[in-house]
Amino acid sequence: MQHRLAFLGCGHMGSVIARGLLKVPKSSTPLCSHLTISVSSDASARRLETKFAEYKDKVNILYKKNVQAANDADVVLLCFPPSQVQNVLSEANMAKAVQDKLVISILAGVSRKRIQRALNCSIPEEAMTSQGSQGQAQAQAQAHVVRAMPSLGAQAGDSATLVVNEELPLPRHLQELTENIFKHIGLCHATPPHLFEPLTALAAVSHALMSVAIDAIIDSSVAGGIPRDHALALASISFRGYSTLLARGDEPAELKKSLLIAKGFTPHAIVRLEKGAVRSAISDTVLDTLAYMGSMSANKGANGP
Ligand SMILES: NC(=O)c1ccc[n+]([C@@H]2O[C@H](COP(=O)([O-])OP(=O)(O)OC[C@H]3O[C@@H](n4cnc5c(N)ncnc54)[C@H](OP(=O)(O)O)[C@@H]3O)[C@@H](O)[C@H]2O)c1
């Protein structure tokens, strides 16, 4: 089945997702029949028109027209900065525009409750107060809100997008539709709601570790006489090979065992890393980042996803 999608905000990550959805082989039926994008500035809208020029029959690019974009779609993706959540979702008529629709948020650190609250603010006060508590319940924004978190690899079609499952009462077909959207930019990793933020933090630590490790490997390789381009090529291929084995299900302990050849370079390097307290630095970083994530959620009142 084909869908009309709207992107509210379409910068770095929104563009990657949009391109993934638009760039499908001619032989398959695209999931997205039409895409409306709304951004906040004319300059961005013009940039996106150039970026998506080859899809101009399918893509409509607007600015400062979030409600119109949402009205024009049956699936709405929130891809603006987290700081804009109240501004965008509490605009008059936004709750009506997303009524009964699938709303997918990729906003980091913004809970589903907060999105729901912001949407409720867009409902006219009369509708909230006119009919007593029953009327209020009916006047609640009735969108199907779900959170997803794409990862860095999305740019290369290799995202590991976290998608909350068990997001009751999200109907099964909308859960599947959410996963199908993100499969256009890589894999989906379904997660129960309570693990969504911790896994987001874990992905952040993994990216941080990779960035520091690659930088250190290249600098010290150059210092040791290996040209930079060779060092970068070999380090990245080695990381990729290792992660491919992990992704296919190889056990880390078994992989390590296979590296332990008597008097080999790898055991020598492992011992040196252990002496440098790398393992405890990584463990501390994981625990600190999880604690940081917990304190951010508590400060924002974003308990749970
Ligand atoms: N970047 C990542 O790797 C990544 C990964 C996972 C999740 N995310 C989440 O994705 C979201 C976007 O991140 P990004 O890196 O793509 O940011 P970005 O490149 O700064 O893009 C933000 C987009 O939002 C638009 N925007 C800003 N205010 C708006 C408003 N009031 N109404 C409509 N559109 C508005 C901007 O339009 P103008 O240019 O016209 O201002 C721009 O198109 C964030 O919530 C972030 O947490 C990002």
The ligand as an SDF file (V2000), in Angstrom:
LIG
                    3D

 48 52  0  0  0  0  0  0  0  0999 V2000
   21.3780   14.1560   12.8550 N   0  0  0  0  0  0  0  0  0  0  0  0
   21.3090   12.9390   13.3650 C   0  0  0  0  0  0  0  0  0  0  0  0
   22.2410   12.1180   13.2380 O   0  0  0  0  0  0  0  0  0  0  0  0
   20.0630   12.5060   14.1060 C   0  0  0  0  0  0  0  0  0  0  0  0
   19.9260   11.1590   14.5180 C   0  0  0  0  0  0  0  0  0  0  0  0
   18.7450   10.7620   15.1770 C   0  0  0  0  0  0  0  0  0  0  0  0
   17.7430   11.7000   15.4380 C   0  0  0  0  0  0  0  0  0  0  0  0
   17.9240   13.0000   15.0500 N   0  0  0  0  0  0  0  0  0  0  0  0
   16.8410   13.9630   15.3430 C   0  0  0  0  0  0  0  0  0  0  0  0
   16.3910   14.4730   14.1020 O   0  0  0  0  0  0  0  0  0  0  0  0
   15.9260   15.7950   14.2750 C   0  0  0  0  0  0  0  0  0  0  0  0
   16.5610   16.6620   13.2090 C   0  0  0  0  0  0  0  0  0  0  0  0
   17.9680   16.6010   13.3460 O   0  0  0  0  0  0  0  0  0  0  0  0
   18.8870   17.0930   12.1420 P   0  0  0  0  0  0  0  0  0  0  0  0
   20.2710   16.7460   12.4850 O   0  0  0  0  0  0  0  0  0  0  0  0
   18.2970   16.6570   10.8500 O   0  0  0  0  0  0  0  0  0  0  0  0
   18.6990   18.6950   12.2920 O   0  0  0  0  0  0  0  0  0  0  0  0
   18.9190   19.8400   11.2160 P   0  0  0  0  0  0  0  0  0  0  0  0
   19.8470   19.3900   10.1430 O   0  0  0  0  0  0  0  0  0  0  0  0
   19.2500   21.0660   11.9940 O   0  0  0  0  0  0  0  0  0  0  0  0
   17.4760   20.0360   10.5480 O   0  0  0  0  0  0  0  0  0  0  0  0
   16.4070   20.5950   11.2530 C   0  0  0  0  0  0  0  0  0  0  0  0
   15.2750   20.8010   10.2720 C   0  0  0  0  0  0  0  0  0  0  0  0
   14.1490   21.2490   11.0010 O   0  0  0  0  0  0  0  0  0  0  0  0
   13.6320   22.4250   10.3830 C   0  0  0  0  0  0  0  0  0  0  0  0
   12.9370   23.2420   11.3700 N   0  0  0  0  0  0  0  0  0  0  0  0
   13.4420   23.9780   12.3740 C   0  0  0  0  0  0  0  0  0  0  0  0
   12.4450   24.5860   13.0450 N   0  0  0  0  0  0  0  0  0  0  0  0
   11.2870   24.2000   12.4330 C   0  0  0  0  0  0  0  0  0  0  0  0
    9.9250   24.5100   12.6380 C   0  0  0  0  0  0  0  0  0  0  0  0
    9.5200   25.3260   13.6230 N   0  0  0  0  0  0  0  0  0  0  0  0
    9.0100   23.9630   11.7790 N   0  0  0  0  0  0  0  0  0  0  0  0
    9.3950   23.1480   10.7630 C   0  0  0  0  0  0  0  0  0  0  0  0
   10.6730   22.8320   10.5290 N   0  0  0  0  0  0  0  0  0  0  0  0
   11.6070   23.3540   11.3560 C   0  0  0  0  0  0  0  0  0  0  0  0
   14.8330   23.0890    9.7680 C   0  0  0  0  0  0  0  0  0  0  0  0
   14.4310   24.0000    8.7740 O   0  0  0  0  0  0  0  0  0  0  0  0
   15.3040   25.3340    8.4930 P   0  0  0  0  0  0  0  0  0  0  0  0
   16.6000   24.8520    7.9380 O   0  0  0  0  0  0  0  0  0  0  0  0
   14.4650   26.0840    7.5220 O   0  0  0  0  0  0  0  0  0  0  0  0
   15.4640   26.0020    9.8280 O   0  0  0  0  0  0  0  0  0  0  0  0
   15.5550   21.8650    9.2160 C   0  0  0  0  0  0  0  0  0  0  0  0
   14.9540   21.4820    8.0020 O   0  0  0  0  0  0  0  0  0  0  0  0
   16.2850   16.2150   15.6990 C   0  0  0  0  0  0  0  0  0  0  0  0
   15.1390   16.1830   16.4980 O   0  0  0  0  0  0  0  0  0  0  0  0
   17.2760   15.1650   16.1520 C   0  0  0  0  0  0  0  0  0  0  0  0
   17.1710   14.9000   17.5300 O   0  0  0  0  0  0  0  0  0  0  0  0
   19.0460   13.4200   14.3750 C   0  0  0  0  0  0  0  0  0  0  0  0
  1  2  1  0
  2  3  2  0
  2  4  1  0
  4  5  1  0
  4 48  2  0
  5  6  2  0
  6  7  1  0
  7  8  2  0
  8  9  1  0
  8 48  1  0
  9 10  1  0
  9 46  1  0
 10 11  1  0
 11 12  1  0
 11 44  1  0
 12 13  1  0
 13 14  1  0
 14 15  2  0
 14 16  1  0
 14 17  1  0
 17 18  1  0
 18 19  2  0
 18 20  1  0
 18 21  1  0
 21 22  1  0
 22 23  1  0
 23 24  1  0
 23 42  1  0
 24 25  1  0
 25 26  1  0
 25 36  1  0
 26 27  1  0
 26 35  1  0
 27 28  2  0
 28 29  1  0
 29 30  1  0
 29 35  2  0
 30 31  1  0
 30 32  2  0
 32 33  1  0
 33 34  2  0
 34 35  1  0
 36 37  1  0
 36 42  1  0
 37 38  1  0
 38 39  2  0
 38 40  1  0
 38 41  1  0
 42 43  1  0
 44 45  1  0
 44 46  1  0
 46 47  1  0
M  CHG  2   8   1  16  -1
M  END
$$$$
